[in-house]
């Protein structure tokens, strides 16, 4: 279902609004294909309620660039490598089912993309571009959502995946076919989740404000519980309680502004 959008409290005719106003002037987005491009298994938990909301009348896909093979946690006791990859794939499939979206699409790049001392970044980066483009052309989304410049926690994989997604759309001249949106936290949200030291933007920098209902939050909370290799029971309960205690139920996004008008000055 389409969210309600606040745009500077001005009443502007529909045809004057920028393309990024989610996602058209119609009060609902229907029969669209939405592709969420993130880095790791469990990244989808950042926008779970929105993914569940839009799955009601749209086709929603989750694409993950890396395999999560180095997401080792003390409580799970699973070593880095193939066994952890398989477990995290199952957890992500569980999460997607809870959110009511399509099964996840994995690009299977090594976790860290060569930036964590494992593997060669200059070999992985072109491979990421190649596989990401193939997936985009196969899914043919109307809308792509990825990380903004803050990269959620600032993780290099998050920032790189968001940047390369943008690069691919610009390089392949796909901006007229697909609308691009960046997810970001607000200061209030970053303060709420102090345990993760999140990056954030000023609310005024984000033109998309997606509200959701309790049923969408419930689906998202169920998806969080799928990722038991990454979070202890205590942390999951703390996280879930923070969500339940916050009545705002809004997530924030920024539309990518693409202007084809050519000028000879800034």
Buried (B, 14 or more C-beta within 10 A) or exposed (E): BBBEBEBEEEEEEEEEBEEBBBBBEEEEBEEBBBBBBBBBBBBBBBBBBBBBBBBEEBBBBBBBBBBBBBBBBEEBEBEBEEEBBEBBBEBBBBBBBBBBBBEBBBBEBBBBBBBBEEBEBEEBBEBBBEBBBEBBEEBEBBBBBBBBBBBBBEBBBBBBBBBBBBEBBEEEEBBEEBBBBBBBBBEEBBEBBEEEEBBBBEBEBBBBBBBBEEEBBBBBBBBBBBBBBBBEEEBBEEBBEBBEEEEEBBBBBBBBEEEEEEEEEE
